[in-house]
Amino acid sequence: MKITNLKLNASSVGKKMLLVDVTPCYVYENGQRTNEIEGYRYVVVLPEMEFDKLGVKINGEQLIEKPDSYIDVSFEGLDVFIYWRAGTYEVGATATGIKVKDRS
């Protein structure tokens, strides 16, 4: 079994996610980045995971602006997975949507 074929349970990253950054994801052709944006990566800090960061890619238009500090968010359709990059295993994620949690 390949470790990269395993799917992680989305709850394994904790319940609280604090959005700290939003960056564009570009289309690559033949290993070269184009100027075409295919989606956005929403970078969250995970307080329940020793404040590790996780980038969650959502294809399409930008759904939330980058916050000045951080905002509490949740993701719709969150899929967390393992992948191999630069000689090590990494954790990545995709989602179908993002929402700001009610501050009350």
Steps between C-alpha positions, in 0.01 A plus 500: 500500500629844411473754781399767247185298419372543855229757569501671838183572691437877481437508875862390557618861453274628781182703514646851524658653188627856490541652154825699475575521126348463153718440192419427135558152351623512141456259210818316399568380144798276424641575845486877447273738687260701286330828596162324515355467851303178562409558863624624837685349795357595838773462764371420846670461837388195698502577877419137587803382299770710669416793271618320186389657174293332230434631149154414367450540125160597363462524122322801352458861609643639823236452771655692793755782513825460691434613858703769678578256782287182506137387482330180617383298197357163403524314169235321297599172337841493671727222370835452680771284338871410505733572206873472422699817426868584507602177671242504779134434568270801532137545599276683253132580477228602259147622563192615313426806714601710799289689754578748773375363832251704698688707756227483766 
